[in-house]
Amino acid sequence: MATVELRFSAQPEHVRTARLVAAAVARRAGVDEAVLDEVRLAVGEACSRAVGLHRSHGVTSPVMVALTEEEKTFSIEVGDGVPGSGASGAGSGADGPAADSGEGEDEMGLAVISGLVDDVKVTSGAEGGVIRMSWPTASAVPLA
């Protein structure tokens, strides 16, 4: 069950808000303080990627961010509305027409996220792509 859901128009200025909300909810969920910078950076990269995909493909639907607190993990899903976008940059070279359409930046964003988050999964489908990231929480920590 999502603890917090955000939907925002694909404008770069909204990425900062998503980062701040993600860090606050992660802290509340019991994510270690030392990991909060990684959470902020990973969410910023994922949201920036989604905004870029929306803008380059003319998608007007909002970017979706779901922050979920589970028993021992905290997860964040960042979804875009670009069909087939989930792994578009993963494993493709940066040469040729794909690099001209921004997929080189997409690949770099996915590499940064993979470097920041141990548990990350990138999927795509007809409704768009989703980057799911999760971090361990301190179990049995009461939420004030």
C-alpha positions as CSV (number, residue, x, y, z in Angstrom):
1,M,0.0,0.0,0.0
2,A,1.4,3.4,-1.0
3,T,2.2,5.6,1.9
4,V,2.4,8.7,-0.3
5,E,1.6,9.2,-4.0
6,L,2.7,12.2,-6.0
7,R,1.7,13.1,-9.5
8,F,3.2,16.1,-11.1
9,S,3.4,17.7,-14.5
10,A,6.6,17.0,-16.4
11,Q,8.4,20.3,-15.4
12,P,12.0,20.2,-14.1
13,E,11.1,22.5,-11.2
14,H,8.9,19.8,-9.7
15,V,11.8,17.3,-9.4
16,R,13.1,19.1,-6.3
17,T,9.7,18.8,-4.6
18,A,9.7,15.0,-5.3
19,R,13.2,14.7,-3.8
20,L,12.2,16.6,-0.7
21,V,9.0,14.5,-0.2
22,A,10.9,11.3,-0.8
23,A,13.5,12.1,1.8
24,A,10.9,13.1,4.4
25,V,8.8,9.9,3.9
26,A,12.0,7.8,3.9
27,R,13.1,9.3,7.2
28,R,9.6,8.7,8.6
29,A,9.7,5.1,7.4
30,G,12.9,4.4,9.2
31,V,15.5,4.6,6.5
32,D,19.0,5.1,8.0
33,E,20.0,8.8,8.0
34,A,23.3,8.0,6.2
35,V,21.2,6.7,3.2
36,L,18.9,9.6,2.8
37,D,21.2,11.4,0.4
38,E,21.2,8.4,-1.8
39,V,17.4,8.3,-1.7
40,R,17.3,12.0,-2.7
41,L,19.8,11.6,-5.5
42,A,18.2,8.4,-6.9
43,V,14.7,10.0,-6.8
44,G,16.0,13.1,-8.5
45,E,17.6,11.1,-11.3
46,A,14.5,8.9,-11.8
47,C,12.2,11.9,-11.8
48,S,14.5,13.9,-14.1
49,R,14.6,11.0,-16.5
50,A,10.8,10.7,-16.5
51,V,10.4,14.5,-17.0
52,G,12.9,14.3,-19.9
53,L,11.0,11.3,-21.5
54,H,7.7,13.1,-21.2
55,R,9.0,16.3,-22.7
56,S,10.9,14.6,-25.6
57,H,7.9,12.4,-26.5
58,G,5.2,15.0,-26.1
59,V,3.4,13.1,-23.3
60,T,1.1,15.3,-21.2
61,S,0.2,12.9,-18.5
62,P,1.8,13.5,-15.1
63,V,4.9,11.8,-13.8
64,M,3.9,9.3,-11.0
65,V,5.9,8.7,-7.8
66,A,4.7,6.1,-5.2
67,L,6.5,6.0,-1.9
68,T,5.7,2.7,0.0
69,E,6.5,1.7,3.5
70,E,6.5,-2.0,4.1
71,E,7.5,-4.0,7.1
72,K,11.3,-4.0,6.6
73,T,11.7,-2.0,3.4
74,F,10.9,1.4,1.9
75,S,10.4,1.5,-1.8
76,I,9.9,4.2,-4.4
77,E,8.4,3.8,-7.8
78,V,8.8,6.5,-10.4
79,G,6.6,6.0,-13.5
80,D,6.5,7.7,-16.8
81,G,3.8,7.6,-19.4
82,V,6.0,6.8,-22.4
83,P,5.2,3.2,-23.7
84,G,8.3,1.0,-23.8
85,S,10.5,3.5,-22.0
86,G,11.5,1.4,-19.0
87,A,14.7,-0.1,-20.2
88,S,15.1,2.0,-23.3
89,G,18.6,3.2,-22.4
90,A,19.8,-0.1,-20.7
91,G,22.1,-2.1,-22.8
92,S,21.9,0.1,-25.9
93,G,24.9,1.9,-27.3
94,A,25.2,5.7,-27.4
95,D,25.9,5.8,-31.1
96,G,23.5,6.5,-33.9
97,P,20.1,8.0,-33.9
98,A,19.2,6.9,-30.4
99,A,21.8,9.2,-28.9
100,D,20.4,12.1,-30.8
101,S,16.9,11.6,-29.2
102,G,18.2,11.8,-25.6
103,E,18.6,8.1,-25.0
104,G,22.3,8.6,-24.1
105,E,21.2,10.8,-21.2
106,D,18.6,8.1,-20.3
107,E,21.3,5.5,-20.2
108,M,23.5,7.7,-18.0
109,G,20.5,8.3,-15.6
110,L,19.9,4.6,-15.3
111,A,23.6,4.0,-14.6
112,V,23.6,6.6,-11.8
113,I,20.5,5.1,-10.2
114,S,22.0,1.6,-10.4
115,G,25.2,3.0,-8.7
116,L,23.2,4.6,-5.9
117,V,20.6,1.9,-5.2
118,D,21.4,-1.8,-4.5
119,D,17.8,-3.0,-5.1
120,V,16.6,-1.4,-8.4
121,K,14.3,-2.8,-11.1
122,V,13.4,-1.1,-14.4
123,T,10.4,-2.3,-16.2
124,S,8.4,-1.1,-19.2
125,G,5.0,-1.8,-20.7
126,A,2.2,-0.3,-22.8
127,E,1.4,2.2,-20.1
128,G,5.0,3.4,-19.7
129,G,8.1,2.6,-17.7
130,V,8.7,2.2,-14.0
131,I,11.8,2.4,-11.9
132,R,11.4,0.7,-8.6
133,M,14.0,1.3,-5.9
134,S,14.0,0.0,-2.3
135,W,16.0,0.4,0.8
136,P,16.0,-1.4,4.2
137,T,14.4,0.2,7.2
138,A,15.0,-0.2,10.9
139,S,12.3,-2.8,11.6
140,A,10.0,-2.2,14.6
141,V,10.7,1.5,14.9
142,P,7.5,3.2,16.1
143,L,6.4,6.1,14.0
144,A,5.6,9.1,16.2
